[in-house]
Every structure is written in C-alpha cells, then in structure tokens.
Amino acid sequence: MEAGNLCFQQLPKGSKVSVFAANGTEALSAVVDGTGKTVVNTSSLPKGIYVVKSATQTFKITNK
C-alpha cells in the first residue's frame, strides 16, 4: 500500500477487488484490467478498519 492506494498484480482479468467496512457494506471496488493489475484508492474512506477481498486473498487494513 502506498499513500492511500492498494496496488494489486497478477489477478485474473475481469475479477473484482472489494473493500468492505466493518459493518459488512462494500465501501469501494475495482475491476482488474487485462494486464492483471488494478489500484484501489482508499484516501476517500473515513478512518477505520476495512476488509479487502480479491480473487486470491482477503486481508484487513487500517485507514488512518
């Protein structure tokens, strides 16, 4: 993660990356391009803990 951006590589083309708030609602999402890459900008999200889910992994982030 760099300055509010979550960068993903080597994901299946057309798959989705989603960011979920603690209450389970989808806060952001992005679709993976033809090169297997996408970037999700989290700078607009309020401070808090979020769950990020891609086609290959799920993890938590803290937006400060």
MDAnalysis code that builds the backbone (N, CA, C; Angstrom):
import MDAnalysis as mda
import numpy as np

u = mda.Universe.empty(192, n_residues=64, atom_resindex=np.repeat(np.arange(64), 3), trajectory=True)
u.add_TopologyAttr("name", ["N", "CA", "C"] * 64)
u.add_TopologyAttr("resid", np.arange(1, 65))
u.add_TopologyAttr("resname", ["MET", "GLU", "ALA", "GLY", "ASN", "LEU", "CYS", "PHE", "GLN", "GLN", "LEU", "PRO", "LYS", "GLY", "SER", "LYS", "VAL", "SER", "VAL", "PHE", "ALA", "ALA", "ASN", "GLY", "THR", "GLU", "ALA", "LEU", "SER", "ALA", "VAL", "VAL", "ASP", "GLY", "THR", "GLY", "LYS", "THR", "VAL", "VAL", "ASN", "THR", "SER", "SER", "LEU", "PRO", "LYS", "GLY", "ILE", "TYR", "VAL", "VAL", "LYS", "SER", "ALA", "THR", "GLN", "THR", "PHE", "LYS", "ILE", "THR", "ASN", "LYS"])
u.atoms.positions = np.array([
    [0.855, -1.174, 0.000],
    [0.000, 0.000, 0.000],
    [0.892, 1.224, 0.000],
    [0.581, 2.180, -0.839],
    [1.360, 3.398, -0.911],
    [0.438, 4.612, -0.956],
    [0.550, 5.492, 0.012],
    [-0.182, 6.768, 0.064],
    [-1.657, 6.646, -0.324],
    [-2.374, 5.769, 0.339],
    [-3.811, 5.645, 0.087],
    [-4.188, 4.768, -1.077],
    [-3.220, 4.122, -1.718],
    [-3.506, 3.240, -2.843],
    [-3.168, 1.796, -2.497],
    [-4.092, 0.913, -2.808],
    [-3.841, -0.521, -2.717],
    [-3.563, -0.993, -4.135],
    [-2.387, -1.513, -4.386],
    [-1.986, -1.945, -5.727],
    [-1.988, -3.467, -5.797],
    [-2.640, -4.001, -6.815],
    [-2.740, -5.446, -6.996],
    [-2.172, -5.827, -8.350],
    [-1.510, -6.984, -8.408],
    [-0.950, -7.518, -9.642],
    [-1.243, -9.006, -9.725],
    [-1.155, -9.529, -10.912],
    [-1.294, -10.962, -11.181],
    [-2.627, -11.530, -10.700],
    [-3.686, -10.767, -10.897],
    [-5.031, -11.246, -10.588],
    [-5.727, -11.636, -11.885],
    [-6.744, -12.481, -11.812],
    [-7.468, -12.869, -13.025],
    [-8.143, -11.663, -13.685],
    [-7.972, -11.550, -14.984],
    [-8.581, -10.472, -15.760],
    [-10.085, -10.425, -15.516],
    [-10.600, -9.227, -15.242],
    [-12.035, -9.044, -15.042],
    [-12.530, -9.358, -13.641],
    [-11.640, -9.865, -12.778],
    [-12.077, -10.141, -11.403],
    [-12.231, -8.830, -10.638],
    [-12.787, -8.905, -9.469],
    [-13.122, -7.712, -8.687],
    [-12.324, -7.680, -7.390],
    [-11.901, -6.479, -7.014],
    [-11.292, -6.241, -5.711],
    [-12.265, -5.359, -4.947],
    [-12.661, -5.785, -3.756],
    [-13.642, -5.041, -2.963],
    [-13.076, -4.667, -1.609],
    [-13.488, -3.494, -1.116],
    [-13.122, -3.030, 0.219],
    [-14.416, -2.925, 1.011],
    [-14.480, -3.636, 2.137],
    [-15.689, -3.669, 2.957],
    [-15.459, -2.951, 4.283],
    [-16.438, -2.173, 4.704],
    [-16.399, -1.518, 6.012],
    [-16.651, -2.564, 7.095],
    [-16.420, -2.186, 8.335],
    [-16.575, -3.112, 9.461],
    [-17.996, -3.664, 9.566],
    [-18.990, -2.908, 9.094],
    [-20.378, -3.378, 9.165],
    [-20.749, -4.300, 8.004],
    [-19.788, -4.578, 7.107],
    [-20.021, -5.512, 6.014],
    [-20.449, -4.894, 4.701],
    [-20.677, -3.587, 4.664],
    [-21.076, -2.945, 3.415],
    [-19.852, -2.696, 2.538],
    [-20.049, -2.833, 1.244],
    [-18.958, -2.583, 0.303],
    [-18.722, -1.084, 0.186],
    [-17.514, -0.652, 0.526],
    [-17.175, 0.772, 0.500],
    [-16.566, 1.186, -0.836],
    [-15.766, 0.322, -1.427],
    [-15.100, 0.586, -2.708],
    [-14.932, -0.715, -3.468],
    [-14.778, -0.599, -4.783],
    [-14.438, -1.769, -5.575],
    [-13.733, -1.326, -6.853],
    [-13.033, -2.246, -7.459],
    [-12.350, -2.006, -8.726],
    [-12.298, -3.316, -9.493],
    [-12.270, -3.213, -10.811],
    [-12.182, -4.385, -11.676],
    [-10.762, -4.478, -12.212],
    [-10.241, -5.690, -12.236],
    [-8.882, -5.948, -12.709],
    [-8.842, -5.814, -14.230],
    [-7.826, -5.101, -14.732],
    [-7.705, -4.878, -16.173],
    [-7.083, -6.081, -16.880],
    [-6.875, -5.955, -18.176],
    [-6.350, -7.045, -18.992],
    [-4.936, -7.466, -18.666],
    [-4.197, -6.624, -17.938],
    [-2.827, -6.972, -17.556],
    [-2.768, -7.657, -16.195],
    [-3.921, -7.820, -15.547],
    [-3.958, -8.448, -14.228],
    [-3.707, -7.490, -13.091],
    [-3.772, -6.180, -13.379],
    [-3.479, -5.175, -12.363],
    [-4.684, -4.277, -12.089],
    [-4.728, -3.738, -10.875],
    [-5.692, -2.697, -10.528],
    [-5.181, -1.947, -9.305],
    [-5.692, -0.733, -9.123],
    [-5.355, 0.097, -7.971],
    [-6.660, 0.564, -7.343],
    [-6.751, 0.462, -6.020],
    [-7.919, 0.950, -5.284],
    [-7.440, 2.107, -4.413],
    [-7.996, 3.282, -4.629],
    [-7.621, 4.468, -3.859],
    [-8.509, 4.551, -2.624],
    [-7.911, 4.404, -1.445],
    [-8.663, 4.395, -0.188],
    [-8.642, 5.747, 0.530],
    [-8.075, 6.770, -0.092],
    [-7.933, 8.062, 0.586],
    [-9.274, 8.727, 0.905],
    [-10.334, 8.360, 0.215],
    [-11.648, 8.958, 0.468],
    [-12.411, 8.271, 1.605],
    [-11.890, 7.152, 2.086],
    [-12.580, 6.414, 3.149],
    [-12.343, 7.068, 4.507],
    [-13.354, 7.047, 5.372],
    [-13.148, 7.525, 6.743],
    [-12.164, 6.626, 7.485],
    [-11.601, 7.149, 8.567],
    [-10.702, 6.342, 9.384],
    [-11.430, 5.107, 9.876],
    [-10.720, 3.988, 9.931],
    [-11.329, 2.766, 10.423],
    [-10.631, 1.534, 9.904],
    [-11.209, 0.397, 10.234],
    [-10.688, -0.899, 9.817],
    [-11.572, -1.423, 8.688],
    [-10.928, -1.949, 7.652],
    [-11.631, -2.442, 6.475],
    [-11.115, -3.825, 6.110],
    [-11.950, -4.587, 5.433],
    [-11.561, -5.895, 4.914],
    [-11.472, -5.766, 3.399],
    [-10.354, -6.213, 2.851],
    [-10.132, -6.167, 1.406],
    [-10.170, -7.589, 0.881],
    [-10.951, -7.793, -0.183],
    [-11.078, -9.132, -0.745],
    [-10.825, -9.074, -2.250],
    [-9.906, -9.931, -2.695],
    [-9.640, -10.085, -4.127],
    [-9.902, -11.543, -4.490],
    [-9.625, -11.871, -5.732],
    [-9.838, -13.246, -6.185],
    [-8.908, -14.231, -5.497],
    [-7.784, -13.733, -4.974],
    [-6.786, -14.644, -4.420],
    [-6.507, -14.466, -2.936],
    [-6.975, -13.383, -2.328],
    [-6.675, -13.172, -0.911],
    [-7.690, -12.255, -0.240],
    [-7.724, -12.353, 1.085],
    [-8.547, -11.488, 1.916],
    [-7.680, -11.028, 3.077],
    [-7.719, -9.718, 3.376],
    [-6.929, -9.190, 4.479],
    [-7.558, -7.923, 5.031],
    [-7.102, -7.510, 6.216],
    [-7.596, -6.300, 6.879],
    [-6.608, -5.165, 6.680],
    [-7.148, -3.942, 6.574],
    [-6.320, -2.749, 6.539],
    [-6.879, -1.750, 7.535],
    [-6.052, -0.819, 7.965],
    [-6.496, 0.285, 8.810],
    [-6.264, 1.567, 8.039],
    [-7.320, 2.327, 7.840],
    [-7.215, 3.610, 7.160],
    [-7.054, 4.682, 8.234],
    [-5.899, 5.337, 8.265],
    [-5.610, 6.328, 9.307],
    [-5.727, 7.742, 8.782],
])
